[in-house]
């Protein structure tokens, strides 16, 4: 999974514009929204990628392909299985009908670890 697969198309666009050095106001004008909405996109992007600032975001984009994030493949949504690919209940085994367990990873700040 590529890092930009976790982001929405707008979050990718905002991340790219941050990487290019644009301010929130400039990004808002390009995207056609308000600065507050851009701040929301940035906060969500920071959380998804595990970065803390615009500088870290720009460095992250640069380290993970930069300009390749613009490609249509990077913006394409993940394929959704068709109805035919999902097994019918009669085809499922006993284990398939159990409720799946989801494990959650906690994100711990490096600042908390060093304290």
Secondary structure, DSSP 8 states (H G I E B T S, - for coil): --GGGGS-HHHHHHHHHHHTT--HHHHHHHHTS-HHHHHHHHHHHHHHHT--SHHHHHHHHHHTTGGGGGSHHHHS------GGGS--GGG--TGGGS-----------HHHH--
